[in-house]
Amino acid sequence: MSQVKIKELRLRNYRAFSDVRLLLDDITFLVGRNGAGKSTLMDAMSFMSEAVTDSLSRRSNDAGTSRECDDGNQEKDPNTMCGLPLS
């Protein structure tokens, strides 16, 4: 069985991030002040990891997609996106 390697994390309208692309390497460190968004990035990674290993529909129902992908957006933006290009 081959391993899946996540090369980047893309978020659009996810919590405080309007549009972000995080390139990942074999080891990636997240460093920043309190409130900079480190935990938000980890939440997005966790959501996407569970969606890939479980099923997106089950994960969305368990966590509530609107809470996970639209948190911080009072008006739900149809352009909200969480994505992981995989190789």
C-alpha positions in Angstrom: 0.0 0.0 0.0 1.4 3.4 -1.0 1.4 6.4 1.3 -0.4 9.6 0.5 1.7 12.7 0.8 0.0 16.0 1.3 1.9 18.7 -0.5 -0.3 21.7 0.2 -3.3 22.9 2.0 -5.7 25.4 0.3 -8.3 27.3 2.2 -10.8 29.9 0.9 -13.2 31.7 3.2 -12.3 29.3 6.0 -12.7 31.1 9.4 -10.3 34.1 9.4 -8.5 33.1 6.1 -10.0 34.6 3.0 -7.6 32.8 0.7 -4.5 30.8 1.8 -2.1 28.3 0.2 0.2 26.5 2.6 3.0 24.5 0.9 4.0 21.5 3.0 7.3 19.5 3.1 8.2 16.3 4.8 8.4 18.3 8.0 6.6 21.6 8.4 6.6 23.8 11.5 3.8 26.3 12.2 5.1 29.2 14.1 3.2 32.4 15.0 1.8 34.6 17.6 -1.4 33.8 19.5 -4.4 34.3 17.3 -2.3 34.0 14.1 -4.3 31.0 12.8 -2.1 28.0 13.7 -4.9 26.1 15.3 -7.3 27.0 12.4 -4.8 25.4 10.0 -4.6 22.3 12.2 -8.4 22.1 12.4 -8.6 22.3 8.6 -6.0 19.5 8.2 -7.9 17.4 10.7 -11.2 18.0 8.9 -9.7 17.0 5.5 -7.8 14.0 7.0 -11.0 12.7 8.5 -12.9 13.4 5.3 -10.4 11.3 3.3 -10.1 8.4 5.7 -13.8 8.3 6.7 -16.1 9.8 4.1 -16.8 13.4 3.4 -20.6 13.0 3.8 -20.2 11.3 7.2 -17.6 13.7 8.4 -19.7 16.7 7.3 -22.7 15.3 9.1 -20.7 14.5 12.3 -19.0 17.9 12.5 -21.4 20.0 10.6 -19.9 21.3 7.4 -21.2 24.8 8.0 -19.4 24.9 11.4 -16.1 23.5 9.9 -15.9 25.3 6.6 -17.8 28.5 7.2 -16.8 29.3 10.8 -16.4 33.1 11.1 -18.6 33.8 8.1 -21.9 35.1 9.2 -23.3 34.9 5.7 -22.4 31.4 4.3 -20.2 32.0 1.3 -20.8 29.6 -1.6 -17.1 30.0 -2.5 -15.9 28.4 0.8 -13.3 25.7 0.0 -11.1 23.4 2.0 -8.8 21.3 -0.2 -5.8 19.1 -0.2 -4.0 18.3 -3.5 -2.7 14.8 -3.0 0.1 12.8 -4.6 
